[in-house]
Amino acid sequence: MCHSCSVLRNGSRRRSRRPGITYLGVQYSHNDVGEASKIVNAALAKDPDLAGVFATNLNSATGAGSALQQAGKLGQVKMVGFDAGPAQVKQLKDGVVQALIAQLPGDIGAKGVGQAVAAVKGQQVTPSIPTDATIVTAQNVDQPEVQKILYKAGC
């Protein structure tokens, strides 16, 4: 699991200790759209008052969003997706997802290349490098600074 996802998951667990909120735990979809959809469908069957879903990658968000659409739970069950590919941005604009967490792949790549160069030169490398992310919502998705960080389908 990516470090950012781990931090977000742990933060969700801490926030869920509030009265009236029950944390249902982590369900792994193994980056499979169909499996993510099955997991959300099962969660809705078991807990019809499900309030929210955090999907930690592109395929999980796609599958979870499809399940919410099929169940007629759009807007009732809030969803945040991690990553901001074209399918997720469409889900955001369609109201399936309330927010996306967009990583900054250009920055991540630049930091990785910098570490690779340092390693080749025999210099010290940093074992863990935090990276930034941006919250994308329906209110800011069309802003130029946000458009720059949305993932593109092609070059």
BELZILIN-V701369 format. One record per residue. N is the residue number from 1. RES is the residue in three letters. PHI is phi in degrees with one decimal (999 if undefined). BURIAL is b if it has 16 or more other ideal C-beta (glycine too) atoms within 10 Angstrom, else e. D_CENTER is the distance of its C-alpha to the mean C-alpha in Angstrom with 2 decimals. Layout:
N/RES/PHI/BURIAL/D_CENTER, N/RES/PHI/BURIAL/D_CENTER
This chain:
1/MET/999/e/11.89, 2/CYS/-67.9/e/10.85, 3/HIS/-59.1/e/12.39, 4/SER/-59.9/b/9.59, 5/CYS/-64.7/b/7.70, 6/SER/-62.3/e/11.27, 7/VAL/-62.9/e/12.00, 8/LEU/-64.6/b/9.32, 9/ARG/-61.1/b/10.41, 10/ASN/-65.2/e/13.93, 11/GLY/-64.4/e/13.72, 12/SER/-64.2/e/12.72, 13/ARG/-63.0/e/15.63, 14/ARG/-64.5/e/17.94, 15/ARG/-65.8/e/17.31, 16/SER/-74.0/e/17.94, 17/ARG/-79.2/e/21.43, 18/ARG/-71.3/e/22.52, 19/PRO/-57.6/e/25.26, 20/GLY/85.7/e/24.34, 21/ILE/-117.1/e/20.78, 22/THR/-113.7/e/20.40, 23/TYR/-81.5/e/17.52, 24/LEU/-90.6/e/17.39, 25/GLY/92.6/e/15.92, 26/VAL/-91.1/e/13.48, 27/GLN/-121.1/e/13.83, 28/TYR/-97.8/e/13.29, 29/SER/-99.8/b/13.03, 30/HIS/56.0/e/13.98, 31/ASN/60.4/e/11.74, 32/ASP/-116.4/e/14.02, 33/VAL/-57.4/b/13.49, 34/GLY/-62.4/e/16.68, 35/GLU/-66.3/b/16.01, 36/ALA/-61.5/b/12.74, 37/SER/-63.3/b/14.96, 38/LYS/-60.5/e/17.76, 39/ILE/-63.1/b/15.91, 40/VAL/-68.8/b/14.94, 41/ASN/-59.3/b/18.48, 42/ALA/-65.8/e/20.02, 43/ALA/-63.9/b/18.26, 44/LEU/-66.8/b/19.55, 45/ALA/-67.2/e/22.94, 46/LYS/-77.1/e/23.19, 47/ASP/-129.9/e/21.86, 48/PRO/-61.8/e/22.57, 49/ASP/-94.9/e/21.80, 50/LEU/-49.2/b/18.13, 51/ALA/-101.5/e/16.64, 52/GLY/-159.6/e/12.86, 53/VAL/-135.9/b/9.89, 54/PHE/-115.4/b/6.58, 55/ALA/-101.7/b/4.91, 56/THR/-87.6/b/3.99, 57/ASN/-160.6/b/4.85, 58/LEU/-51.6/b/6.85, 59/ASN/-69.6/b/9.47, 60/SER/-64.1/b/8.11, 61/ALA/-64.9/b/6.77, 62/THR/-62.9/b/10.17, 63/GLY/-66.7/b/12.10, 64/ALA/-63.2/b/11.02, 65/GLY/-62.6/b/11.72, 66/SER/-62.2/b/14.94, 67/ALA/-63.5/b/16.00, 68/LEU/-64.5/b/15.73, 69/GLN/-61.7/e/17.71, 70/GLN/-62.9/e/20.24, 71/ALA/-83.8/b/20.75, 72/GLY/68.7/e/21.42, 73/LYS/-106.2/b/18.98, 74/LEU/-60.3/b/17.32, 75/GLY/84.7/e/17.51, 76/GLN/-78.9/e/18.75, 77/VAL/-103.2/b/15.54, 78/LYS/-80.4/b/12.86, 79/MET/-133.8/b/9.27, 80/VAL/-118.8/b/6.16, 81/GLY/-112.3/b/3.26, 82/PHE/-97.8/b/1.15, 83/ASP/109.6/b/4.85, 84/ALA/-142.5/b/7.81, 85/GLY/-81.1/b/10.35, 86/PRO/-54.9/e/13.30, 87/ALA/-65.0/b/12.40, 88/GLN/-70.7/b/9.25, 89/VAL/-64.6/b/11.60, 90/LYS/-63.3/e/14.21, 91/GLN/-59.8/b/12.36, 92/LEU/-62.5/b/11.90, 93/LYS/-66.3/e/15.57, 94/ASP/-85.1/e/16.67, 95/GLY/83.6/e/15.43, 96/VAL/-73.3/b/13.33, 97/VAL/-113.2/b/10.15, 98/GLN/-90.9/b/11.21, 99/ALA/-158.4/b/8.68, 100/LEU/-123.5/b/6.01, 101/ILE/-104.6/b/5.36, 102/ALA/-98.1/b/7.53, 103/GLN/-73.3/b/9.06, 104/LEU/-112.2/e/12.78, 105/PRO/-60.2/e/13.90, 106/GLY/-62.2/e/17.49, 107/ASP/-65.7/e/17.72, 108/ILE/-61.5/e/16.26, 109/GLY/-62.2/e/18.79, 110/ALA/-62.7/e/21.57, 111/LYS/-66.2/e/21.18, 112/GLY/-64.9/e/21.23, 113/VAL/-63.8/e/24.31, 114/GLY/-59.2/e/25.93, 115/GLN/-69.7/b/25.60, 116/ALA/-64.1/e/26.98, 117/VAL/-61.8/e/29.89, 118/ALA/-61.3/e/30.61, 119/ALA/-63.0/e/30.71, 120/VAL/-62.7/e/33.06, 121/LYS/-82.0/e/35.28, 122/GLY/76.3/e/35.48, 123/GLN/-87.5/e/33.88, 124/GLN/-66.8/e/31.71, 125/VAL/-113.9/e/27.99, 126/THR/-96.7/e/25.26, 127/PRO/-67.4/e/23.60, 128/SER/-141.5/e/20.35, 129/ILE/-121.5/e/19.20, 130/PRO/-67.5/e/16.58, 131/THR/-124.4/e/14.57, 132/ASP/-87.6/e/13.48, 133/ALA/-146.9/b/10.45, 134/THR/-126.1/b/10.94, 135/ILE/-85.7/e/9.89, 136/VAL/-109.8/b/10.62, 137/THR/-127.9/e/12.51, 138/ALA/-61.2/e/15.28, 139/GLN/-75.3/e/17.71, 140/ASN/-117.1/e/16.77, 141/VAL/-60.0/b/15.28, 142/ASP/-93.6/e/18.84, 143/GLN/-71.4/e/19.88, 144/PRO/-54.6/e/21.07, 145/GLU/-68.8/e/19.27, 146/VAL/-81.2/b/15.84, 147/GLN/-55.6/e/17.03, 148/LYS/-63.8/e/17.77, 149/ILE/-100.7/b/14.25, 150/LEU/-70.9/b/12.79, 151/TYR/-72.7/b/12.85, 152/LYS/-101.1/e/16.14, 153/ALA/-73.0/e/17.29, 154/GLY/-154.9/e/20.37, 155/CYS/-80.5/e/22.48
